[in-house]
Amino acid sequence: METKYDKIKITEKALKYLEKKGKASIVIEFPGYRTNGDFAVIPVPEVFAKKPKSAEEYNKVNIDGIDIYVSKTVYMPEDNDVVIDVESVFKIGFLTMSGFGTDSQ
């Protein structure tokens, strides 16, 4: 049976990045700086290579050996895959995610 989390894909490049960093968990959430304050929330979550502090606030799924914790405040897109990839700037790598909001394909 397919779930809304079956649309999450992790690229080979991202899997290698996580392995190199010794990380086996990813968090998909709205970061605190976007949800705290007196301004509107931008409805595009971000991805981080870490475990959540309070796992009960997340839905957990394992994809390709990586535990993915999706915040219960994040609504997965129905029509798009969510692709987790890695990019680098000045040789510093960081996870990226597409499939939410205006970056949808």
C-alpha distance (Angstrom), angle and dihedral (degrees) to the residues before:
residue distance angle dihedral
M1 . . .
E2 3.80 . .
T3 3.78 119.5 .
K4 3.78 131.0 -165.1
Y5 3.80 87.7 -102.6
D6 3.81 92.6 60.5
K7 3.80 86.5 80.4
I8 3.82 90.7 68.2
K9 3.81 111.5 103.4
I10 3.81 127.4 -176.2
T11 3.79 117.5 -156.2
E12 3.81 121.3 -132.1
K13 3.79 88.2 -115.7
A14 3.82 90.8 56.2
L15 3.81 92.0 46.7
K16 3.82 90.5 52.7
Y17 3.82 90.7 47.3
L18 3.83 91.6 52.1
E19 3.80 91.6 46.7
K20 3.81 91.5 49.9
K21 3.83 90.2 50.0
G22 3.82 91.6 46.8
K23 3.81 91.5 -120.4
A24 3.81 123.8 143.0
S25 3.82 98.8 170.8
I26 3.79 135.8 69.7
V27 3.79 128.5 -170.2
I28 3.80 122.7 -153.5
E29 3.79 109.1 -164.1
F30 3.77 148.2 123.8
P31 3.81 104.4 -90.3
G32 3.80 118.1 -123.0
Y33 3.77 94.7 -111.8
R34 3.80 88.5 62.5
T35 3.78 97.1 47.1
N36 3.80 100.6 40.2
G37 3.77 119.8 73.5
D38 3.75 142.2 37.7
F39 3.78 99.7 -63.5
A40 3.78 135.7 88.6
V41 3.78 119.8 -82.3
I42 3.79 114.3 -113.4
P43 3.83 102.3 -133.4
V44 3.81 96.8 -137.3
P45 3.80 115.9 100.6
E46 3.80 124.8 -147.1
V47 3.79 132.9 -136.4
F48 3.81 126.0 -127.0
A49 3.81 132.5 -177.1
K50 3.80 98.4 -125.5
K51 3.79 144.9 84.9
P52 3.80 118.0 -98.5
K53 3.80 119.7 -108.3
S54 3.82 91.5 -131.9
A55 3.80 109.7 32.2
E56 3.83 92.2 -175.0
E57 3.83 88.8 71.9
Y58 3.82 90.3 61.8
N59 3.78 140.4 63.2
K60 3.81 110.4 -127.6
V61 3.78 127.0 -146.0
N62 3.81 130.2 166.5
I63 3.80 117.1 -136.4
D64 3.80 122.2 175.9
G65 3.81 90.3 -15.8
I66 3.81 93.4 -53.2
D67 3.81 120.0 117.3
I68 3.79 107.4 -134.1
Y69 3.78 117.4 -162.9
V70 3.80 112.6 -162.1
S71 3.79 115.2 -165.6
K72 3.79 112.9 -118.8
T73 3.83 86.5 -127.3
V74 3.83 91.5 62.8
Y75 3.78 118.1 89.1
M76 3.79 113.5 -153.9
P77 3.82 116.2 -131.9
E78 3.79 112.8 -106.4
D79 3.80 99.4 -150.3
N80 3.82 103.5 36.8
D81 3.76 138.1 63.1
V82 3.78 114.2 -121.2
V83 3.80 106.5 -133.2
I84 3.78 121.2 -161.8
D85 3.78 112.2 -158.2
V86 3.79 138.7 155.8
E87 3.77 130.0 -117.3
S88 3.75 130.6 -177.3
V89 3.77 133.1 -145.4
F90 3.79 117.8 -171.3
K91 3.83 88.4 -10.3
I92 3.80 92.0 -56.8
G93 3.80 111.0 123.0
F94 3.78 126.1 -148.9
L95 3.79 135.5 171.9
T96 3.78 119.7 -104.1
M97 3.77 131.6 -170.7
S98 3.78 132.6 -156.0
G99 3.77 132.2 -175.7
F100 3.80 100.2 71.2
G101 3.78 125.9 98.3
T102 3.78 120.8 -28.3
D103 3.80 95.2 -6.4
S104 3.82 91.2 67.6
Q105 3.76 116.3 128.4
